[in-house]
């Protein structure tokens, strides 16, 4: 069990959650403001996606990332900034009988350096690296595509930039690849892992699966875990019992309680209340930076 944890708040994501809650931020200003509020509430790190103004879906857009990051850095808070690199890995097949060419409306495939353009310019302390491919659940033709060659190329460049990759693990095979990246010297110590539970056709969020994954982590790893939907806040209590840090936020869950839509700041506040009840101390951004030996670029 951990006696102290850091909290990451995943601010907006890139999916359809924006259609189900008015509190999911879309514009760069709204995303930055929500991240600042989450940091004031006690989040040590903020995990950032950006969204297209018209479609309101996640997009790889350097100008939007630049505006969000600059707004956060100009604020009176100083959270650890964690940028996604998931965009550029979306593949939507045309259908079971004739999968190719893919559907251009749902396909957003990009090269390794293109997927890292915002990381290269803005130099966050952390960026994510999704450790494998996965079938979608809401659309049967969608695949999140991350080849091993792509991931090794991205990991190498992230290391050269002095940014810490957070290895996003959605299933046990992803965890095997994460271990290989560490063994190959592409990930510096301590490895930073996020166990993503209950996402689509990835690992289910039951305790047996989570425990099995914890036992397969790279030696010395610092790790967090979360679950989507109604299990997000229970996982805030479960995480430190499994040696994990905590993630909450509107990317993964929209509700504070049954029928009560939440803001990011409220989810952070509720997680802190839960952790206080079980005697777990919440780390500040400075303490998180020290624990992870982060390079501060800003």
Buried (B, 14 or more C-beta within 10 A) or exposed (E): EBEEBBBBBBBBBBBEBBEEBEBBBBBBEBBBBBBBBBBBBBBBBBBBBBBBEEEBBBBBBBEBBBBBBBBBBEBEBBBBBBBBBBBBBBBBBBEEEEBEEBBEEBBBEBEBEEBBBBBBEBBBBBBBBBBBBBEBEEEEBBBBBBEEEBBBBBBBBBBEBEBBBBBBBBBBBBBEBBBBBBEEEBBEEBBBBBBBBBBBEBBEBEEEBBEEBBEEBBEEBBBBBBBBEEBBBEBBBBBBEBBBBBBBBBBBBBBBEEEEBBBBBBBBBBBBEBBEEEEBEBBBBEBBBEBBEBEEEE
